[in-house]
């Protein structure tokens, strides 16, 4: 009887998880895909826009970084609003506003307008990623979370893989209806996001208890499974926001995430110009720029699944970080196109393979209400330092040295600091317990 009951439970578990994943993850992936297309298309647009608006590398880097500064200030309030008003309404609001602002970037006529719209775009999109992480924690048991987060976050490299050649193609619309190619790029990549935002209102369900598309026994199993997990001990307990911002686990996790965020965000903005500096055409740049992201799409899913299978987080997070650091150091010294492409592949594979195990590890450390603010705080700080600061640093070093490759060196140094931080944070304590090691499901 016990074996029969265990088998029935296993079948119920598999069926429930399968339904939840197929209902939510593909749609959220598409939404996040357009988030990254809209966030990163400025890199391809810069191939025309910077000349048209007479923007230097320093001006363009500063304008691009303003996205991450407003993102930082708005991310925690946005995630708390999602917790209060529900994911269905709040994610819809986020997408509609960011789609409108992204499309509106086609109206930019000078550096000041560029600054304003990049700042507004960051404020509009703030909270989407940590909001989805929080939302998935309402639906996905911890033993499945690294692979599901990795699958969801495939949208990041996929956004660049699809977005680079798509943006290059849209740049070829130059002159149609009297508009430049970069005008069409922002308009035609921004408006679909508004439509997806409207679809959220009809497609998303806030909590498992409200899911009419699950059978009663499936809802009951999922609710009980998630309720059991909330009783497990956490490293970061519920606390006021002022204390959460000073919590050593939250701050150290934010520094660790800064490593991957800096690599991904900086290459998102600057990689097209780095590649084009080897004498490529716009279309060649778009196609080659997509290659590292294609490889990252495959390997980040494999790495997240492997982390869940062996129930290990620490080294599955550290190894991709080491790949980022070594790739950045080598790229900064490279002077030829082919080695540079190979090394950029290594950097971006590391940056994205990192994400599934890392966010599963972070979620394991945060308790109930601390998760909403904690995940947002980690992501906000990482975006501010990794995107807001390091995108600027890249522009400053490029301006000073004239080298796109040497400008990667500060990122490589940051990666080494992040690796050391994670190893210290997840070292074995006196009890022999390792923070990054998950319990058997």
N, C-alpha and C positions, 0 to 999 in steps of 0.2 A: 504493500500500500504506500509506503514511504517513497519507494522508487517511482511508483506511478504518479504520486503527487509532485515529486521533483521534476519529472518529465513534463507534466502538465504546466507547471510553473515556468519551466524553461521555454516551452512553446508559447505560452502567454507573453512572456518577457520579449521573446524575439519578434512576435507579431506586433506587440505594442510599440517597441522601439522602431521597427521598420515603418509603421504607419506614421509615427511622429516625425521621423527623419525625412521621409518622402513628402510629407505635408509641408514642413517648415523650411528645411535646409535649402532645397533648390531655389525657392522663391527668395529667401534671404541672401543667397549667393548672388542672384541676379541683381538685387538691390545694391549689394556691396560692390559688385562689379562696376556698376555705374558710378558709385561713390568714388572709386579709384580712377575711373576714366575721367570724371569731372575734376578730381583733385589734381591728377597728373598731366592732363592734356596741355597744361601751360608749358611743359617742357618741350613738346613738339611745336606748340604755337609760337614759342620764342624764336624759332628758326626764321619766321617772318616778322613777328610782332616787335621784337627788340629793335630791328632796323627801322620799322615804320615809326615807332615811338621814340627813337634815339635813346634807348635805355642801355646803360653800361652793364657789365657783369655784376658790379656791386649793387646797382639800383635794382636789377632783376632779382638778384638773390635776396635783397631786403624785402622786396614786394612779395616774393614767394613765401618767405618766412612769416609774414604777417598772418597767414592762414593758421599757423601753428600757435601763434600768440593768442589770438582770439579763441581758438580751439581750447587752449589751456584754461582760460578764465570761465568758459561756458560749459566745460565738460561735466564737472561734478553737479552743478545745478540741473543740467539736462538729464543726467541719470536719476537724480532724485525726483525730477518731474515725471520721468517714465515710471518710476516705482509708484508714484501717487496717482497718475492719470491712466496708466496702463500702456502696454507696448503698442497695441493696435493704433490708438490715437496719436501717441507721441512719435513713433517711428514714421507714421504718415506725415506729421507736421514737419519733421526733420527733412524728409525727402522732397516734399513740395517746395519748401523754402530754398534748399540748396540747389535744386534744379532751376528755379527761377533766377537765382543769383548767378549760377554758372552760365546760363544762356545770356544773361545780361552783361557778361564780361566782353561780349562782342561790341558793346557800346564804348569801351575804353578808348580815350583819345590822347591820354598823357599819363605820365608816371603816377601822378596823384590819384587819378581815377583808378588806376591799377592797384595802388595801395589799398584804397577804400574797399574795392570789391573783393580782393583777396582776404581782407580782414573780415568782411561780412560773410564770405563763404565759409571760413573757419568757424564763425559763430553759429551759422546755420547747421553745419554738419556735426558740430560737437555733440557727443553723446551717442552717436549712431553705433559705433563699434562696441564700446563698453555696455551700451544698452542692449545690443544683441547678445553679448556674452551673458549678461544678467538674465535676459529673456530665455536663453538656452538652458541656464541653470534651473529654470522653473520646469523644464521639460525633459532634460537629459540627465540620467544618473551619472555619477562621477566616473564609474568604470568605463563609460563610453566617451567621456568628454574630450580627451586629447584628439582622438580620430575625428570626432564631429567638428571640433573647433578647427582642426587642420583642413577638413573638407570645406567648411564654410569660408575659411581664409584663403583657399585657393583662388577666390575672387580677386585677391590683391595681385599676384603675378599674372593671373588670367586677364585682369583689367589692363595690365601693361602689354601683355602679349597681343590681345585684341586691339587695345587702344592705340598702340604705336603705328601699326600699318593703317588702321582706320583713320587716325589723325593725319597721317601722311597723305592718304587718299583724299581726305577732305581739304587739305591744303592745296590740292590740285584744282579745286573749284575757284581758284583765284580769278576774279574778274566777272564771275556770274552775278547778274543783277547789280553790278557796280560795287560788289563787296570783295574784300580780300579773302583769301583762303582761311586765315585764322578766324575771321568773323563767322564763317560757315561752321568751322570746327566747334566753336563754343555753342552756337545755337543748336546744331543738330545732335550734339552729345549731351546738352543740358535738358532739352524738352522731354526725352523719354523718362528721365528721372521723376518729373512731375506726374506723369501718367502712372508710374510704379507707386508713387506715394499715395495716389488715389486708390489704387488696387489694395493697398495695405488695409484700408478700412473694411474691405469685404473678405480678405483672405486670412488675416491673422486672428488668433484667439488668445486672450490674455493669459489664462491659466488652464491646466488640464481639467479641472472641475467643470469648466465651461465648454469643453470640447464635445460638441454633438457628433463629430465625425469619429469619435472613439466609442466602443461599446462600454457598457457600464462596468464590466469586469476589468477591462483595460484601463479605464479611468481610475478604478479603485486600486489596482496593482501599482500604477505609476504614482499616484498620490501617496500611497503607503511607503513605496521605495524612496521617494524624495524626502518624506517626513523623517524616515529613519536616518538619512544622511545628515539632516540638520542637527542631530543629537551627537554627532561625532565631534571630538575635541578639535579646536582650531587654534592657530597661533595668534590670530588677530581677532579679538572679541569685539562685540558691539561697544562703541565709544563715541563721544562727541566728535564732530568734524575737526575741531581745533587740535584734539589729541591724535586723531587719525593722520593728519598731515605731518605730525612729528613722530609717528610710529616707525621704529627702525626697520621692521619687516617691509612696510609699505614703501619707505624711501629707498631701501636697498633693492627691492623688486623693480622700482621705477628706474633706478640707475641701470640695472641689468637690461631692462626692456629698451632703454635709451640706445644701447649698442645696435640692436637690430633695427630700431626705428630710424636711427641716424643713417645707417647704410641704405635702407630701403627708400627713405624720403629724399636723401641727397642724390642718389642715383636716379630716382624718379624725375627729379627736376633737371639735373645736370648731365645725365648720361647721353641724351641725344646730342648735346653740344660736344661732349668729349669724343663721341664716335665720329661726328661730322668733321672734327678737327683733323681726321686722317684723310680728308679729301673726298668723302662720300657725297652723293647727291641726297636730296631730301628723302626720296623714296627708298634709296639704299639704307639710309640712316634708320628710317622707320622699320624696315624689315629686319635689319641686324639687331636693332634695339630690342626686338621682341624675342630673340633667341634665348637669352638667359631666363626670361620669365616662363617660357615654355618648359624648360628643364625644371625650374622651381615648382611648377604646377604639379608635376608627377612626383617629385621626391619629397615634397612637404607632406603629401597625403600618406606616402609610404612610411615616413618617419613618425608621423602622429599615430598611425596604426601600430607600428612597432612599439612605441612607448606604452600604449594601452596593453598590448599583448604581453610584454614582459613586466608590466606594472612598475615602471621606473621612469622618473622625471629628471633627476639631477643631471646625469651624464647625457641624456637625450637633449638637454638644453645647452650644456657646456660644449659639446662637440660641434654643433652648428656655429656657435660663437667663435670657436677657434678657426673654423673654416672662413668666417667673415674676416677675422683679423689677418690671417695669413694671406688671403686673397687681396685684401686692401694694401698690405705692405708690398706685395709683389706687383700689383697694378701700378702703384706709385712709382715703381722703378722701370716699368715696361715702356718701350718706345716703338713697338710695332703693333699693327692692328690685330692680327690673329691671336698672339698671346694675350692681348688686352681683352678680347672677347671671351677667351677661355677663363681668364681670371675673374672677369665680371660675372660669369656664370657661377663660379665658386662662391663669390660674395653673396649673390642673390639667392642661391640655393640655401646657403647658411642662414640668411636673413629670414627666409620664409619657413624653412624646416624647423627653425627655433620656435615658432609661434604656437603650434599645437601643444607640445610638452610644457612650454613656459606658462601658458595661460591655464592649463590644467593644474600645474604646480601652484600658481598664484591662487586659483580658486580653492584648492585644498587648504590654504592657509587662512582664508577669510570666512568669518561666520556670517549668519543671516543678513541683518541690515548693514553690517560693515561691508558686505560684498558690493552693494550698490555704489557706495561712495568710494570704497577701496579700489575696485577695479577701474573706476573712472579716474581716481587720483593717480594710480600707476600709469594709466594710458595718457593722461593729460600731461604729467611731468615728462614722460618719455617723448611725447610729441613736441613739447616746448623745447627741451634740450636737443632731441634728435632732429627735429624738423626746424623749429624756430632758430636755434642757435647754430647747429652744424651746417645747415644749408647756407647760412650767412658766412660761416667760417670758410666753407669751400670757396665762396665768391671772393672773400678777402685774399685767401692764399693764391687763388687763380690770378687775381688782379696784380698781386705782388710779384709772383714768379713767372706768370705767363704760361704756366703748365697746368692743363686739366688733370694730369696724372698725379703730380706732386701734391695737389690740393687734397688728395685722399689720405695723406699721412696722418692728419689729426684724428680722422675716423679710426684709423688702425690703432692708435694709442688709446683712444677711448674704449675700444673693444677689449684690450688687455686689462684695463681697469675693471670693466664689467665682468670679465671672466673671474678675476680674483674675488670680486664682491660676491658672486654667486657661490663659489666654492666655500667661502667663509660662512655665508648665510646658511648653507645646507650641509655643513660638516656634522659629523656625528657628535652628539652630546654625551654626557656621562652615562645615560641610560642605553646608549648605543643606537638610539632612534635617529634616523636620517630624515630631515624635513622633506627632502625631495622624493622619498620612497613611499609609494602608495601601498595601502593594505590590500590584500587579496580580495577580489570581488566576491 
